[in-house]
Amino acid sequence: MTDWKEMNYEYSRSFDKKGDLVNHPPHYNKGGIECIDGIAAMLTHEEYVGYLRGNSFKYRWRFRYKNGIQDVEKAEWYERRLMEILKDEKTG
């Protein structure tokens, strides 16, 4: 059984050492552009929507077996980005 308290503690420690691993992971921000922005620029609108949906699903699928709460937070991050795009589409 997963020790969620211990997992949360470990997540907090990694956050303190490495910065914001959910919203702005440093390893995805090299060369003056964040990776997600490069991906958005190279994909069509529909492809990008699919990319966001797929990543959200991936993080929710594996959260119990890999990074726990951090993976749920990442799934939510992708879902918020998807919601922004869908709202822009609707008003746009």
C-alpha positions in Angstrom: 0.0 0.0 0.0 1.2 3.5 -0.8 2.3 5.7 2.1 0.8 8.9 0.8 2.1 11.0 3.7 5.7 9.9 2.9 5.0 10.5 -0.8 3.8 14.0 -0.1 6.8 14.7 2.1 9.2 13.5 -0.7 7.3 15.6 -3.2 7.7 18.7 -1.0 11.4 18.1 -0.6 11.9 17.7 -4.4 9.9 20.9 -5.0 12.1 22.9 -2.5 15.3 21.6 -4.2 14.3 21.9 -7.9 11.8 24.7 -8.1 8.3 24.4 -9.5 8.2 21.0 -11.1 4.6 21.2 -12.2 4.1 24.7 -13.8 7.7 25.5 -14.9 10.1 22.6 -14.7 13.6 23.9 -15.4 14.5 21.0 -17.7 11.6 22.2 -20.1 12.8 25.8 -20.3 16.1 25.8 -22.3 17.1 28.0 -25.2 14.8 30.9 -24.4 11.5 29.1 -25.1 9.5 26.7 -22.9 9.0 23.3 -24.5 5.2 23.5 -24.3 5.3 26.7 -26.4 7.5 25.0 -29.0 5.1 22.1 -29.2 2.1 24.4 -29.6 3.9 26.2 -32.4 4.7 23.1 -34.4 1.3 21.3 -34.1 -2.0 22.1 -35.7 -4.8 23.3 -33.4 -6.4 19.8 -33.3 -3.1 18.1 -32.8 -2.3 20.3 -29.9 -5.7 19.7 -28.3 -5.0 16.0 -28.6 -1.5 16.4 -27.1 -3.0 18.2 -24.1 -5.7 15.6 -23.6 -3.2 12.7 -24.0 -0.8 14.2 -21.4 -3.5 14.8 -18.9 -4.6 11.2 -19.3 -1.1 9.9 -19.0 -0.4 11.6 -15.7 -3.8 10.5 -14.2 -3.1 6.9 -15.4 0.2 6.6 -13.6 -0.1 8.8 -10.5 -0.4 5.9 -8.1 2.7 4.2 -9.4 5.1 7.0 -10.2 4.9 10.5 -8.7 1.6 10.6 -6.8 0.2 14.1 -6.2 2.8 15.7 -8.5 1.3 13.7 -11.4 -2.2 14.7 -10.5 -1.1 18.3 -10.4 0.5 17.9 -13.8 -2.7 16.4 -15.2 -4.6 19.5 -13.9 -2.0 21.8 -15.5 -2.6 20.2 -18.9 -6.4 20.4 -18.3 -6.2 24.1 -17.4 -4.3 24.7 -20.6 -6.8 22.8 -22.6 -9.7 24.7 -21.0 -8.0 28.0 -21.9 -7.8 26.9 -25.6 -11.4 25.7 -25.6 -12.6 28.9 -24.1 -10.6 31.0 -26.7 -12.1 28.8 -29.4 -15.6 29.5 -28.1 -15.2 33.2 -27.8 -12.9 33.6 -30.7 
